[in-house]
Structure formats: structure tokens, C-alpha cells
């Protein structure tokens, strides 16, 4: 897993298909999209709080570990 980005926009290179991960995250209420075969795009609003980021990271970790 590699992460690249600019500002709050981040791309997470998974090394495996990102679409199933994006779908599972959406089911958990984390809005992301798969922009390439193996890249998840994260684009939170500028007013996102640290608590909201932490809330999104827990399901992201679990789903990425389970899919990888």
C-alpha cells in the first residue's frame, strides 16, 4: 500500500483491485471512489475534523487488511 496526494486529496495504491474496497467502504459510510484499477481516491471536505478522519480510518484499516 502506497499513499500519494496533495492537500487533503489522497490516492491509496492498493496493489489489488480497488473497486471492491470502495464498495465495502461505501457500505460503512466512508465515501471514496476507485479512480484506477488499484487506486482509492480520498477527497474529504476542507472542513473535516480530526474526529471525522479518525472515524473513517477504522473501517478503512479493517477493510483494506481484509481485502489485501
C-alpha positions in Angstrom: 0.0 0.0 0.0 1.4 3.4 -1.0 -0.2 6.8 -0.4 0.3 9.9 -2.5 -1.5 13.2 -2.5 -1.7 16.9 -2.4 -3.5 18.8 0.3 -6.4 16.8 1.5 -6.7 14.7 -1.7 -5.0 11.4 -1.4 -4.6 8.3 -3.6 -4.1 5.0 -2.0 -2.4 2.5 -4.3 -3.5 -0.9 -3.0 -1.8 -3.3 -5.4 -5.0 -5.1 -6.0 -8.5 -4.1 -7.4 -9.8 -1.1 -5.6 -13.5 -1.3 -6.6 -14.5 -4.0 -4.0 -12.7 -2.0 -1.3 -14.5 1.2 -2.4 -17.9 -0.6 -2.3 -17.3 -2.1 1.1 -16.2 1.4 2.5 -19.3 3.0 1.0 -21.4 0.4 2.8 -19.7 1.6 6.0 -20.5 5.2 5.3 -17.0 6.2 4.1 -17.2 8.0 0.8 -14.3 7.1 -1.5 -14.0 6.0 -5.1 -11.8 3.8 -7.2 -10.2 6.0 -9.8 -7.9 3.4 -11.4 -7.7 -0.4 -11.2 -6.0 -0.3 -7.9 -6.3 3.3 -6.6 -8.7 4.6 -4.0 -9.3 8.3 -4.1 -9.9 10.1 -0.8 -11.2 13.7 -1.1 -12.5 15.0 2.2 -14.0 18.4 2.5 -11.8 21.2 3.9 -14.0 21.4 7.0 -13.4 17.8 8.0 -12.5 17.4 11.7 -9.8 15.2 13.2 -12.6 13.1 14.9 -14.3 12.5 11.5 -11.0 11.4 10.0 -10.4 9.0 12.9 -13.9 7.7 12.5 -13.3 6.9 8.8 -9.8 5.3 9.4 -11.0 2.4 11.5 -13.2 0.8 8.8 -10.6 1.7 6.2 -7.9 -0.2 8.0 -10.2 -3.2 8.6 -11.4 -3.5 5.0 -8.1 -2.9 3.4 -6.5 -5.6 5.6 -9.3 -8.0 4.9 -9.2 -7.4 1.1 -5.4 -7.4 0.8 
